[in-house]
Amino acid sequence: MAVSSVRLFARLITNTSYKQNNVLFYQNSHTQKLLFHPILLPSMVFTTKRMASFKRKPSKFPQNDIIQRNEELMKKLNPMDERLTRKDIPSDHGYRADSSGQIFSSFIPKTDKSAKNLWESTKAKISSTYAVAMIKRKDTKPFKVIEFAKSAQKKFIDLNNDLQLPRNKNIELRMEEKATLDVLSALEKQFGNPGKKVYWRYVKELERPRVVNAAVGQPPGDNDNVYAQVTVRMCTEQILAIQDRYDRLVLGSLKRPKRVIDYVVFERHLSDTYGNWRICGKINAL
């Protein structure tokens, strides 16, 4: 009924004279006006309402308010911790430069007392004294050489012990506090190799640890970040053994300790107020 009414309405536009029983409109002979047929009027009202229902309904929210509504929704789903918005916490809290990526000075004392070695030792001692003075001036905590050497040796022992434990989040965080990411990735390749098993144990201290060298430097092209590096000499007894995947001994001994001298380099980002000393490398003594 609705479709036929629309067709009749289209015919009315071109022709104005129709029979009264067959058309939607008819022409009055006195007024010369087109009038609705009273019988077909309800069908036209129904058609108009039905066509209006297919029209696109306006949105409940204005289009220019989408970004603001999304931000409010994200705040409800992920509320921000109030501790992070406090004014007493610096804006750079939580961000830390990992490492300079290099060892500034690889000098270690030598037993040979030739003129060349004495000259190198004198230059290294002068630069080391300047570096220690700069560390004491810029470091927020008091830097004491003897106490630092003892704490550095403890970090070195704890890191090697943590590498042999099953991995979990607490152990990974402890290792990140003791060494840089470059050192950790190199050690994990060595200790986590499925083709071999590394067994390491600390036995005892033969000589007290001491600081033998210090240096201060900056990464290339970055004058704002200042890094300090301190080399610590450690003389200890250790048990080191390497086994293959069939538990056959390849290197070292599982019971016999060995005297080992390590020159471990510790690094600290002096420009970072919350930075700490971490292992950044090791110098091989020839």
C-alpha positions in Angstrom: 0.0 0.0 0.0 2.8 2.4 0.8 4.7 1.7 -2.4 1.6 2.2 -4.6 0.9 5.5 -2.8 4.3 6.8 -3.7 3.9 5.8 -7.4 0.6 7.6 -7.6 2.1 10.6 -6.1 4.8 10.6 -8.8 2.2 10.3 -11.5 0.3 13.3 -10.1 3.3 15.6 -10.8 2.9 15.1 -14.6 -0.9 14.6 -14.9 -3.5 16.5 -12.9 -6.7 14.8 -14.1 -7.4 11.3 -12.7 -10.4 9.3 -11.7 -11.5 9.7 -8.1 -11.5 6.0 -7.3 -8.0 5.3 -8.7 -5.8 8.3 -7.7 -4.3 9.7 -4.5 -5.2 13.3 -5.5 -8.0 14.9 -7.5 -8.6 18.3 -9.0 -11.5 20.4 -7.7 -13.4 22.0 -10.6 -14.2 25.1 -8.6 -10.9 25.9 -6.8 -8.5 24.2 -9.4 -6.5 22.9 -6.4 -5.1 19.4 -5.8 -6.5 17.8 -2.7 -5.6 14.6 -0.7 -7.9 11.7 -1.0 -9.3 11.0 2.5 -9.1 7.2 2.1 -5.4 7.1 1.2 -4.2 9.7 3.7 -3.3 7.2 6.5 -1.1 5.2 4.2 1.0 8.4 3.4 1.4 9.2 7.0 2.6 5.6 7.7 5.1 5.8 4.8 6.5 9.2 6.0 7.1 7.8 9.5 8.7 4.6 8.2 11.1 6.6 5.9 12.0 8.9 8.8 12.9 5.9 11.0 15.7 5.0 8.5 17.3 8.4 8.9 20.6 8.6 10.8 20.0 9.5 14.4 22.1 12.3 15.8 24.8 11.2 18.3 24.2 11.8 22.0 27.7 13.4 22.3 29.1 16.2 20.1 31.8 15.1 17.7 34.3 17.7 18.9 34.2 16.2 22.4 35.6 12.7 21.5 39.1 13.4 22.7 38.0 14.8 26.0 35.7 11.8 26.6 38.5 9.4 25.8 40.9 11.1 28.3 38.3 11.0 31.0 37.7 7.3 30.3 41.4 6.5 30.5 41.7 8.3 33.8 38.9 6.1 35.2 40.4 2.9 33.9 44.0 3.7 34.8 44.0 6.1 37.8 47.4 7.8 38.3 49.2 7.3 41.5 49.1 10.4 43.7 52.7 9.8 44.8 53.9 10.5 41.2 52.3 13.9 41.2 53.8 15.2 44.4 55.9 18.3 44.1 58.8 17.1 46.3 59.6 14.3 43.7 61.9 15.6 40.9 60.6 15.4 37.3 63.4 13.0 36.2 62.6 10.5 39.0 62.6 6.9 37.5 64.8 7.7 34.5 68.4 6.8 34.7 71.2 6.6 32.1 72.5 3.0 32.2 76.2 3.4 31.4 78.8 5.3 29.4 79.5 2.1 27.5 83.3 2.3 27.7 86.2 2.1 30.2 88.0 5.4 30.5 91.3 4.1 31.9 92.5 0.5 31.7 95.6 1.1 33.7 96.6 -1.4 36.4 99.8 -1.4 38.5 102.7 -3.6 37.1 105.4 -5.3 39.1 108.1 -4.3 36.5 109.8 -1.2 37.8 111.2 0.0 34.5 111.4 3.7 33.6 108.5 3.4 31.3 106.2 1.8 33.8 107.2 4.3 36.5 106.3 7.2 34.2 102.9 5.6 33.4 102.3 5.0 37.1 103.1 8.6 38.0 100.7 9.9 35.3 98.0 7.5 36.4 98.4 8.5 40.1 98.0 12.2 39.3 94.9 11.7 37.2 93.5 9.3 39.7 94.0 11.7 42.6 92.1 14.4 40.6 89.3 12.0 39.8 88.9 11.0 43.5 88.7 14.6 44.5 86.1 15.3 41.8 84.1 12.3 43.0 84.2 13.5 46.6 83.0 16.9 45.5 80.1 15.8 43.3 79.0 12.7 45.0 76.0 13.1 47.3 77.3 10.4 49.7 80.7 10.6 51.3 83.2 8.7 49.3 85.8 6.8 51.4 88.3 4.7 49.5 88.7 1.9 52.0 85.0 1.4 52.7 84.2 1.7 49.0 86.7 -1.2 48.2 85.0 -3.5 50.7 81.5 -2.8 49.5 82.7 -3.2 45.9 84.1 -6.6 46.6 80.8 -7.6 48.3 78.8 -6.5 45.2 81.1 -8.6 43.0 80.6 -11.7 45.1 76.8 -11.3 45.4 76.5 -10.8 41.6 78.3 -14.0 40.9 76.2 -15.9 43.4 72.9 -14.5 41.9 73.9 -15.6 38.4 73.7 -19.2 39.5 70.3 -19.0 41.0 67.0 -19.6 39.2 65.7 -16.5 37.5 62.9 -14.5 39.1 62.0 -10.8 39.3 63.7 -10.2 42.6 67.0 -11.6 41.5 66.9 -9.6 38.2 66.4 -6.4 40.2 69.2 -7.2 42.5 71.6 -7.9 39.6 70.5 -4.6 37.8 71.5 -2.7 41.0 75.0 -4.3 40.9 75.9 -4.2 37.2 75.1 -2.5 34.0 73.0 -4.1 31.3 76.0 -4.7 29.1 77.8 -6.7 31.8 74.6 -8.6 32.7 74.0 -9.6 29.1 77.6 -10.9 28.7 77.4 -12.8 32.0 74.1 -14.4 31.2 75.4 -15.7 27.9 78.2 -17.3 29.8 76.2 -18.7 32.8 73.0 -19.4 30.8 74.6 -21.4 28.0 72.8 -24.8 27.7 75.9 -26.4 26.4 78.0 -25.9 29.6 77.5 -25.4 33.3 79.5 -22.9 35.2 80.1 -23.5 38.9 81.6 -20.6 41.0 82.1 -20.2 44.7 83.8 -17.7 46.9 86.1 -19.3 49.5 88.0 -16.5 51.4 89.8 -13.2 51.1 93.6 -13.4 50.8 94.4 -9.6 50.6 92.2 -6.7 51.4 90.6 -5.0 48.4 92.0 -1.7 47.4 91.3 1.1 44.8 94.2 1.2 42.3 92.8 3.7 39.8 90.1 6.2 39.2 88.9 8.2 36.2 86.2 10.7 35.3 84.9 11.2 31.8 82.0 12.0 29.5 80.4 10.2 26.6 81.3 11.6 23.1 79.2 14.6 22.2 77.4 14.8 25.7 78.9 17.3 28.0 76.0 17.3 30.5 76.5 13.7 31.8 79.6 13.0 33.9 80.6 9.5 34.8 83.1 8.3 37.3 84.9 4.9 37.2 87.0 3.3 39.9 89.1 0.2 39.5 89.3 -2.2 42.5 91.9 -4.9 42.9 90.6 -8.1 44.6 92.8 -11.0 45.6 90.6 -14.0 46.7 90.4 -17.7 46.7 87.7 -19.0 44.4 86.4 -22.3 43.1 85.7 -22.2 39.3 84.6 -25.2 37.3 83.1 -25.6 33.9 81.2 -28.7 32.9 79.6 -29.8 29.7 75.9 -30.9 29.4 76.9 -34.4 30.4 78.4 -33.1 33.7 82.0 -33.9 32.5 84.6 -31.5 33.9 86.1 -29.3 31.1 88.0 -26.6 33.1 88.9 -26.0 36.7 88.1 -28.0 39.8 84.9 -28.5 41.9 86.9 -28.9 45.2 90.3 -27.3 44.9 90.3 -23.5 45.4 92.5 -21.2 43.3 94.1 -17.8 44.0 92.6 -15.2 41.7 93.4 -11.5 41.2 90.5 -9.5 39.7 90.5 -5.9 38.5 86.9 -4.9 38.5 85.8 -1.5 37.2 82.8 0.2 39.0 81.0 3.1 37.5 78.6 5.8 38.7 76.6 8.5 36.9 77.6 11.6 38.9 75.0 13.8 37.3 72.3 11.4 38.6 71.4 12.2 42.2 69.9 8.7 42.7 72.7 6.8 40.9 74.8 4.1 42.6 78.0 2.3 41.9 77.7 -0.6 39.5 80.1 -3.0 37.7 80.8 -1.8 34.2 83.7 -4.1 33.2 86.7 -6.1 34.1 90.4 -5.5 33.2 92.4 -8.6 32.3 95.9 -8.4 33.9 98.6 -9.7 31.6 
